[in-house]
Amino acid sequence: MKQKLTLLLSLLVVVTCATAQMADSKFTSAKKGNLLGIHLTALDVYTPATFKQTNTPRTFTNLRKMDIGVAVSYWRGLTKTIDFSTKVGFSMDDFNSTASNRVNFNNENQYAVEVEPSLNFRPYGDNALVAPFLSVGIGGGRYSHDYGAYVPAGVGVQVNLQSNTYLFVQSQYRFALTKDVLKDAISYSVGVAQNFSKPKPIKVVEAPMAPVVLDRDGDGVVDADDKCPDVPGLAALNGCPDADGDGIADADDKCPTVAGLAKYQGCPIPDTDGDGINDEQDKCPTVKGLARYQGCPIPDTDGDGVNDEEDKCPTRKGPASNQGCPEIAKEVVEKINFAAKNVFFSTGSFKLLPKSFKSLDEVVTLLKADESLLIDVDGHTDAQGADDKNQTLSENRAAAVKNYLVSKGIAESRLKATGYGETKPVADNKTAAGRAKNRRTEMTVRNF
């Protein structure tokens, strides 16, 4: 058996090499031509038997227990996806009776000659490189002294080498029709087939001679349509060049090296005042300005010569020295400073003494007379005692003054109270007179 198998494999390899060298790329049709092939076959009767017998384990047999044979085939495409094939096979048995496909077996070497026409169905056209297919047919033959028939059905894979050489791998279940002669079996085969159809000649249609056209500058625009026949240009501009690529021919472009617009004769949008904002976007095209003001200068709402970005009082006129705010009358400043010097508290306390009320009421009158005025109230102490207690005391005294002014109808938003403790002395804390000066409340008037 081993010698037979080696001989058949060698024959298959030789045929494969020979047919591969005969490949002709002219066969590329989706419908198969006429093929002749040779196949190595193996027949397995063990596996169907184990599946039918309930008391036998279901197994798949190995190649050594199969009947090995050879077959020749003919193939022809009926449609792009359906092929007709016929195989003529030959095999011999040299196994014990349980391995044979035949029922009446007398332990002698016997032969089988079979003919098997089939239809093969593919999901793809024949020009696919790899195509699976289903096959079904009718088979029969002479088995030494008997005749038998069977129905083969199975699957396969076709490998198409330029529609010249084909590789086929198939597996089929063979249903025995003559139960007294044959057993059910599984057939395996691998083989090659060669296309021997004559290639269809390819019709070559000669194109008519194109008329000769002149294009002196080689820009793809014929001279008859080229307004600039001696200079390479663009078809969109009738063959004329456009150096800056703005869609305006150089001959009509007043700025041929700078991209521009047709409305400005090929030049960019102008910037008359040179502020970097073109005139179409500039609301003040003749006066330099800023982009955030759409090309206009920074506004000066109150017209005091201090622009709004630097003017602390943009709606009230004032000099630049006072950051655009009106100057506060000297008399008002002096009255508030005088009132601050006449604010008194109980010793070591932030309770206002009644003698402070008159001075503070004058401050209220001034603030009500001019609602633009703001007051900063600062509390200070001497260096006697702990620093943290002095800090707290100064904050509370400043807050007491602020709360008094608020109680008289002054908006809290116009007042700011800050305590500095002993950190800002104005006199020497070593003397009683100096400490008295350092214990003070200051009020600073402002209008921004």
PyMOL commands that set and color helices and strands:
alter all, ss='L'
color gray80, all
select helices_A, chain A and resi 2-21+46-52+63-65+97-99+235-237+250-252+262-264+291-293+320-322+330-340+354-369+387-407+412-414+432-438
alter helices_A, ss='H'
color red, helices_A
select strands_A, chain A and resi 34-44+67-77+82-93+110-121+130-137+139-143+146-161+165-176+185-195+374-380+415-419+440-446
alter strands_A, ss='S'
color yellow, strands_A
deselect
rebuild
show_as cartoon
